């Protein structure tokens, strides 16, 4: 499939602490190199999504608690300096997910100030992670994803044109034209208004 003449608008909702979301985001960054797309990066929150789900394992609950901090920072940055969200996600995610298929508290804590400094954001954003002052905005960003796909999903949520879906979930990173071809397929499926779901059990975690 040849690259369309018209730029394709993509909305990508992400939680910076999720390794599966990180892998998909890196695929979209590869797609940017070979397809004419414009990506709007919007924070969402697995912490918000999983509120009240007491059946989750203790380990997963701990990860959800840890994920609130970065998500709150992205809510603040997306509100005040949205042009920096893309670069901040790359800077922070590269540190959080470097070699780990699950987020670790020490890496998250170290990633926040280093990533803010790398992209030229004020260090005071790091304080946002410690309180709930931006939770209203975070919940509002999160709700925009839920309005598109419902709440029986995870992260990422991607909107291709008029329709949004959870995923795609990938464990290994396609590059170059292969990344573009997978994007073409996903975008084409999204054009059909009556397509809802395709899924199989995962046999491996993200190969970061």
C-alpha positions as CSV (number, residue, x, y, z in Angstrom):
1,X,0.0,0.0,0.0
2,X,1.4,3.4,-0.9
3,X,1.5,6.3,1.5
4,X,-1.8,8.3,1.3
5,X,-1.5,11.8,0.1
6,X,-3.6,13.1,3.0
7,X,-2.1,13.1,6.5
8,X,-3.8,10.6,8.8
9,X,-4.7,11.9,12.2
10,X,-4.1,9.5,15.0
11,X,-5.0,9.9,18.7
12,X,-2.9,7.7,21.0
13,X,-4.0,7.4,24.7
14,X,-1.2,6.1,26.9
15,X,-0.2,5.2,30.4
16,X,3.6,5.7,30.7
17,X,4.0,2.9,33.2
18,X,2.5,0.2,31.0
19,X,5.2,-1.9,29.1
20,X,2.7,-3.1,26.5
21,X,1.6,0.5,25.8
22,X,5.2,1.5,25.5
23,X,5.9,-1.2,22.9
24,X,2.9,-0.1,20.8
25,X,4.0,3.5,21.1
26,X,7.4,2.7,19.7
27,X,5.7,1.0,16.8
28,X,3.8,4.2,16.1
29,X,7.1,6.2,16.3
30,X,8.4,3.8,13.6
31,X,5.2,4.4,11.6
32,X,5.9,8.1,11.7
33,X,9.0,7.4,9.6
34,X,7.3,5.6,6.8
35,X,3.7,7.0,6.7
36,X,2.2,10.5,6.7
37,X,0.6,10.5,10.1
38,X,0.1,13.1,12.8
39,X,-0.2,11.7,16.3
40,X,-1.9,13.4,19.2
41,X,-0.6,11.9,22.5
42,X,-3.2,11.9,25.3
43,X,-2.7,10.5,28.8
44,X,-4.9,7.9,30.3
45,X,-4.6,6.0,33.6
46,X,-4.6,2.3,34.4
47,X,-4.9,3.5,38.0
48,X,-8.3,5.2,37.2
49,X,-9.3,2.2,35.0
50,X,-8.8,-0.3,37.8
51,X,-10.3,1.6,40.7
52,X,-12.5,-0.7,42.7
53,X,-11.3,-3.9,41.0
54,X,-10.5,-5.8,44.2
55,X,-9.9,-9.1,42.4
56,X,-6.6,-7.9,41.0
57,X,-3.4,-9.5,42.4
58,X,-1.5,-7.6,45.1
59,X,1.5,-7.2,42.7
60,X,-0.7,-5.6,40.0
61,X,-2.4,-3.3,42.6
62,X,1.1,-2.2,43.5
63,X,1.9,-1.4,39.9
64,X,-1.4,0.5,39.5
65,X,-0.5,2.6,42.6
66,X,2.9,3.4,41.2
67,X,1.5,4.3,37.8
68,X,-0.5,7.3,39.3
69,X,2.6,9.5,39.6
70,X,3.7,9.6,35.9
71,X,0.0,9.8,34.7
72,X,-0.6,12.8,36.9
73,X,2.5,14.5,35.5
74,X,1.4,13.9,32.0
75,X,-2.1,15.3,32.8
76,X,-0.4,18.5,33.9
77,X,2.0,18.7,30.9
78,X,-0.8,17.9,28.5
79,X,-2.8,20.7,29.9
80,X,-0.1,23.3,30.2
81,X,2.5,22.4,27.5
82,X,0.9,19.8,25.2
83,X,3.6,20.2,22.6
84,X,6.0,18.5,25.0
85,X,4.0,15.3,25.7
86,X,5.5,13.3,22.9
87,X,9.1,14.0,23.8
88,X,8.4,13.5,27.5
89,X,6.8,10.1,26.9
90,X,9.8,9.0,25.0
91,X,12.3,10.3,27.6
92,X,10.4,8.9,30.5
93,X,9.4,5.6,28.9
94,X,12.9,4.9,27.7
95,X,14.1,5.0,31.3
96,X,11.2,3.2,32.9
97,X,11.1,0.3,30.4
98,X,14.8,-0.1,29.6
99,X,15.2,-3.9,29.9
100,X,12.2,-4.5,32.2
101,X,8.9,-6.0,31.2
102,X,7.2,-4.7,34.3
103,X,7.7,-1.2,35.8
104,X,9.8,-0.9,38.9
105,X,9.3,1.8,41.6
106,X,13.0,2.8,41.6
107,X,13.1,3.3,37.9
108,X,9.9,5.3,37.9
109,X,11.2,7.6,40.7
110,X,14.6,8.1,38.8
111,X,12.9,8.6,35.4
112,X,10.7,11.5,36.3
113,X,13.3,14.2,37.1
114,X,15.7,13.0,34.4
115,X,13.0,13.0,31.7
116,X,11.8,16.4,32.7
117,X,15.3,17.8,32.5
118,X,15.9,16.1,29.1
119,X,13.0,17.8,27.4
120,X,13.3,21.2,29.1
121,X,10.4,21.0,31.4
122,X,10.4,22.7,34.8
123,X,11.5,20.4,37.6
124,X,8.4,21.3,39.7
125,X,6.3,19.0,37.6
126,X,7.9,16.2,39.6
127,X,5.9,17.3,42.6
128,X,2.6,16.7,40.8
129,X,3.3,12.9,41.1
130,X,3.0,13.1,44.9
131,X,-0.5,14.5,45.2
132,X,-3.9,14.6,43.7
133,X,-4.0,18.2,42.5
134,X,-4.2,17.1,38.8
135,X,-6.5,14.1,39.2
136,X,-9.5,16.0,37.9
137,X,-7.7,16.7,34.6
138,X,-6.2,13.2,34.5
139,X,-9.7,11.7,34.9
140,X,-11.0,13.9,32.2
141,X,-8.3,12.9,29.7
142,X,-8.9,9.2,30.7
143,X,-12.6,9.6,30.1
144,X,-12.1,10.7,26.5
145,X,-10.6,7.3,25.8
146,X,-13.4,5.5,27.6
147,X,-15.9,7.5,25.7
148,X,-14.4,6.0,22.5
149,X,-14.0,2.3,23.5
150,X,-15.8,1.6,26.8
151,X,-14.1,0.6,30.0
152,X,-13.5,-3.1,29.3
153,X,-10.1,-2.3,27.8
154,X,-6.6,-1.4,28.8
155,X,-3.9,0.8,27.3
156,X,-3.1,1.9,24.7
157,X,-6.2,3.1,23.0
158,X,-5.7,4.3,19.5
159,X,-8.1,6.3,17.2
160,X,-7.7,5.8,13.5
161,X,-9.9,8.4,11.8
162,X,-13.4,8.0,13.2
163,X,-13.0,4.8,15.2
164,X,-10.9,3.9,18.2
165,X,-9.7,0.5,19.6
166,X,-7.7,-0.9,22.5
167,X,-4.4,-2.0,21.1
168,X,-2.9,-3.3,19.0
169,X,-0.9,-5.2,21.6
170,X,2.5,-6.3,20.3
171,X,5.5,-7.9,22.1
172,X,8.2,-7.2,19.5
173,X,8.9,-4.1,17.6
174,X,8.3,-4.0,13.8
175,X,10.5,-1.5,12.0
176,X,10.6,0.2,8.6
177,X,8.1,-0.8,6.0
178,X,6.9,-3.7,8.2
179,X,5.7,-1.2,10.8
180,X,4.0,0.7,8.0
181,X,2.2,-2.3,6.6
182,X,0.9,-3.3,10.1
183,X,-0.4,0.3,10.4
184,X,-2.1,0.1,7.1
185,X,-3.9,-3.1,8.1
186,X,-5.0,-1.6,11.4
187,X,-6.2,1.6,9.8
188,X,-8.1,-0.3,7.2
189,X,-9.9,-2.5,9.7
190,X,-10.8,0.6,11.7
191,X,-12.6,2.0,8.6
192,X,-15.2,-0.7,8.9
193,X,-17.7,0.6,11.4
194,X,-18.9,-2.9,12.5
195,X,-15.5,-4.3,13.4
196,X,-15.1,-4.6,17.2
197,X,-12.4,-7.1,18.3
198,X,-9.6,-9.5,17.4
199,X,-7.6,-11.2,20.1
200,X,-5.6,-14.3,21.1
201,X,-3.8,-15.3,24.3
202,X,-0.3,-13.8,24.8
203,X,2.6,-16.2,25.0
204,X,5.3,-13.7,26.0
205,X,5.7,-10.3,27.5
206,X,7.2,-7.2,25.7
207,X,10.7,-7.9,24.5
208,X,12.1,-4.6,25.6
